Amino acid sequence: MTDELKVGDKAPDFTAPCVRCGEFRLSEKVTECPVLLYFYPVNYGQTCTNYITEMNEYYKEFESIGVKMFHLNPGSVDDHSKWMDRMGSEYDHISDTGQEVSKRCGMIITHPEHPKVAGFTNRGFVLVDKEMTIRYLWRAERPIHTVDIRSLIAEIRSILSEPK
């Protein structure tokens, strides 16, 4: 794992398989608009199921602020595709089977009080702008924690309206 990333750092570029776009390359996607990466532990978990249901309700809100969100965890492209169909997900999903992206972004659960999930991808968000600069970063203290979607949208809207 690298040093922990923080707001203002350059985001690590990566290429990974993606359900809808085939191959996702961060440096290419941010030329279109800011990218919000949503890291999460597993498909089909209760918290993940509830949270993606809520995220789907706010898809148009993310579009309205000019942000494209991609979901990411170690699931395979096939597993993500089935998960997206089941959940009616509006968001494309990136496969990080070796957890290399999760590790590079500091999104691995390492807390000793969570031995059952230690080593899993943690829940978190990373907002990357067209210069590959991290503008927003949130990591869950515990993988069950989430960010209120309305608050997340408001914060990102505010961040993107500020001069750098």
Secondary structure, DSSP 8 states (H G I E B T S, - for coil): --S---TTSB----EEEETTTEEEEHHHHTTTS-EEEEE-S-TT-HHHHHHHHHHHHTHHHHHHTT-EEEEEES--HHHHHHHHHHHT--SEEEE-TT-HHHHHTT-B---TT-TTTTTSB--EEEEE-TTSBEEEEEE-SSTT----HHHHHHHHHHHHHS--
